[in-house]
Amino acid sequence: MDTGVAAAAVVHALVDRRQTLAVAESLTGGLLAATVVEIPGVSAVFRGGVVVYATDLKHALAGVPEDLLADRGPVDPDVAQAMAEGVRGRCGADWGLATTGVAGPEPQDGKPVGLVFVAVAGPVRTQVQELKLDGSRADIRRETMTSALTLLVEELRDSEAATPA
């Protein structure tokens, strides 16, 4: 799914449902929030976000447990989950979306370039997706953003289908 299409689908679905979104970004460095706020009508649904590029800020601002970060490092599926859940709670949003990974050009803490985790925390469940991406640093960051938005679109559709009429 194209990034702009995915962002529009997210915003329109949230407007229709009267629900809100917050984001916690690491390797995307604010691109995710910037892409979402390009969509007209977003002010009705976007609560805000945090760029937690430094590992200590993942704890301080996104609520990731310090022991989890110490044990596993910042590039981990449970860290992505904690970021999504943390930003959801701290921003008072219905949905939290998070990105963490290695964009390169060098591996980080033994994790290869292109290893990325995106997570969506919703009212009922949290989903984490592992990505193994190729390309330049810019390519990896862009694909991470698109994948995160696409995962959120899928979760919104799944939760709508599971809601009784």
C-alpha positions as a printed Julia matrix, in Angstrom:
165×3 Matrix{Float64}:
   0.0    0.0    0.0
   1.29   3.46  -0.89
   2.27   5.57   2.14
  -0.11   8.44   1.34
  -2.99   6.04   0.69
  -2.29   4.22   3.95
  -2.1    7.48   5.93
  -5.4    8.68   4.42
  -7.05   5.33   5.15
  -5.91   5.53   8.78
  -7.14   9.09   9.28
 -10.5    8.49   7.58
 -11.13   5.27   9.52
 -10.3    6.98  12.81
 -12.53   9.97  11.98
 -15.41   7.62  11.14
 -14.93   5.76  14.42
 -14.28   8.85  16.51
 -11.03   7.33  17.74
  -7.56   8.78  18.22
  -3.93   7.94  17.43
  -0.54   8.6   19.0
   2.86   7.53  17.67
   6.24   6.62  19.18
   9.05   6.69  16.64
  12.66   5.67  16.75
  14.29   5.0   13.37
  11.57   6.93  11.48
  12.5   10.06  13.43
   9.18  11.86  13.05
   8.4   10.86   9.46
   5.39   8.85  10.57
   3.8   11.74  12.44
   4.64  14.15   9.6
   3.01  11.85   7.06
  -0.16  11.43   9.12
  -0.58  15.16   9.7
  -0.49  15.79   5.94
  -4.01  14.35   5.71
  -6.86  16.9    5.92
  -9.05  16.36   8.99
  -6.27  14.79  11.04
  -6.67  17.25  13.89
  -9.83  15.41  14.93
  -7.88  12.18  15.55
  -4.15  12.75  16.04
  -3.2   13.2   19.69
   0.54  13.54  19.17
   3.7   11.58  19.34
   7.23  11.22  20.58
  10.51  10.7   18.77
  12.46   8.46  21.11
  15.64   7.97  19.13
  17.87   7.62  22.2
  17.41   4.4   24.16
  16.92   6.16  27.52
  14.07   8.2   26.04
  12.23   5.02  25.08
  11.86   4.52  28.83
  11.44   8.14  29.92
   8.93   9.22  27.28
   7.37   6.04  25.87
   7.27   3.99  29.06
   9.4    1.04  27.92
  10.6   -0.83  31.03
  14.27  -0.11  31.8
  15.01  -3.8   32.46
  13.63  -4.76  29.03
  15.89  -2.22  27.33
  18.88  -3.36  29.4
  18.25  -7.05  28.64
  17.37  -6.85  24.95
  18.35  -3.43  23.63
  16.14  -1.05  21.69
  15.63  -3.22  18.58
  13.28  -5.9   19.86
   9.64  -6.91  19.31
   8.77  -6.46  22.99
  10.29  -2.97  22.94
   8.13  -2.07  19.92
   5.09  -3.41  21.77
   5.93  -1.44  24.91
   6.46   1.73  22.85
   3.06   1.4   21.17
   1.28   0.65  24.43
   3.2    3.36  26.28
   2.47   6.15  23.81
  -1.17   5.06  23.63
  -1.49   5.39  27.4
   0.61   8.49  27.87
  -1.14  10.41  25.1
  -4.63   9.17  26.0
  -5.2    7.73  22.52
  -7.3    4.8   21.36
  -4.45   3.55  19.17
  -0.67   3.63  19.56
   1.74   3.06  16.68
   5.48   2.48  17.13
   8.63   1.95  15.07
  12.07   0.72  16.13
  14.92  -0.84  14.19
  18.21  -0.4   12.39
  18.21   1.86   9.34
  21.97   1.72   8.89
  24.43   2.25   7.49
  25.99   0.03  10.2
  24.56  -2.75  12.38
  23.55  -1.71  15.92
  24.21  -3.81  19.02
  24.61  -6.94  16.9
  21.34  -6.32  15.02
  21.61  -6.17  11.22
  20.74  -3.22   9.05
  17.12  -3.57   7.93
  15.84  -5.38  11.04
  12.76  -3.41  12.06
   9.78  -3.9   14.36
   6.51  -2.0   14.02
   3.7   -2.29  16.56
   0.08  -1.25  16.87
  -1.61  -1.12  20.27
  -5.38  -0.87  20.15
  -8.3   -1.06  22.52
  -8.27  -4.88  22.49
  -4.82  -6.14  21.47
  -1.31  -5.24  20.41
   0.21  -6.56  17.18
   3.92  -6.54  16.39
   5.39  -7.15  12.95
   9.04  -7.97  12.21
  10.45  -6.61   8.97
  13.69  -7.47   7.21
  14.24  -4.63   4.78
  16.83  -3.91   2.13
  18.0   -0.71   0.55
  19.43   2.59   1.63
  18.84   4.2    5.0
  16.13   6.36   3.41
  14.52   3.3    1.79
  14.4    1.43   5.11
  12.89   4.39   6.95
  10.28   4.95   4.23
   9.31   1.25   4.06
   9.08   1.12   7.85
   6.64   4.03   7.81
   4.53   2.43   5.08
   4.52  -0.93   6.88
   3.49   0.66  10.18
   0.58   2.51   8.56
  -0.48  -0.61   6.66
  -0.45  -2.66   9.87
  -2.65  -0.04  11.53
  -5.07  -0.07   8.57
  -5.32  -3.87   8.9
  -5.88  -3.68  12.66
  -8.58  -1.04  12.22
 -10.34  -3.26   9.66
 -10.0   -6.34  11.88
 -11.33  -4.56  14.94
 -14.25  -3.13  12.98
 -15.13  -6.58  11.65
 -15.02  -7.97  15.19
 -17.32  -5.25  16.57
 -20.98  -6.24  16.68
 -23.28  -3.94  14.72
